[in-house]
Amino acid sequence: MAHAIPHPDRPQLDYNRIAGNAGAIAVNAVLLMLLLVPLSAPQLIEKPDEFITDVLFRDKPKVTEPPPKVVEREIRKEPKPNPTIAPKQVLVETPPRPVVDPIETDSIYVPETPQQPEVFAKNDIGRGEILTGATLQVVNNPPPSYPGEAVRNNLTGTVMLEILVGIDGKPVEVTVVKSSGHRVLDQAARRVVMSRWTFQPAMEGGQPVQARGRVPIEFTLER
């Protein structure tokens, strides 16, 4: 005969108790960890020492400049120059350039390309005919200097000369046909033409002939 063996009842789990114990264990673990962490001492910040330096300001001494030296300037009076006579140009309307005895004052200016003297008359003078209408060409006509006497006396004027040119180109005779009003000027013009001037002989039929022309020479003084 069989008998059933009774089994005791299984105990029931208390969840509230388990949760409470677990919470207590967790709190204790946190507290234990806090106790194990060493406390670090606060660090001290050292402040550097301050140095105070006294600065003294002094006024810059005034420097007195010595008075400027007074230099006496010597004033020299320059002698007044003696008045001089500026050389004057004498206009010559024809090729020749008269030359007179040189002096230290005015000179007569002759243009580089003077006008050709007008040819006059047709006469016999023993050396052949003197042609009319020929053109006298100047080869050498140096300008004259103003006569000293005329400069001192302030003489001016125009001399009209008639020149007879030979077959060799040299003046054969020089005549004053119109005076300047002053003999010294007339003679100066005549003398330089007669002694210094030369011409190219006039030609007719391939042969040199004599020719006559008039030349005005003007003497002026500039001041």
C-alpha angles and dihedrals in degrees: 000000000000129000128200116236110223117232119218117241118261114246117248120242116245105219095182091058093048092051092050093050092049092051092050091050091051093051091050091050092054092049091049092053091051090053091052095055109092116231112240116223116239114259119239117229110219114217114216118245115261120226119203116201121194114224119200120202117207126191114248109247113249115245114213114214117224115249114265117264115250110225115199111223117214112224114209120199111225115219114250112251117246112252112258131199113245113226113256129215119235114206117226116196096196138055100268120089110206120223124202133177106300119251135172097258140054124003133200117247120218119191118243092237105032124185117267113254117251114251118229139184132006112232140148116245100170098271100072137287123327105223127223120217096024119135118234113218116202117225100175126008111158113193119250128234121242112264111253094228091053091051093049091049094040093238121173137167148119124271121202112208129189112212127198110202118202128218089266092058095250123120110261095189137356120203129188104231095171123024125221088223092256123082094208091061093044092052093045092054094045094046097051094047092049095047106032113025126090132183140194107257117251114249131217123173089353092302128108114247136179120265136187128212141163125240126189116210118192124204117198135164123215120210 
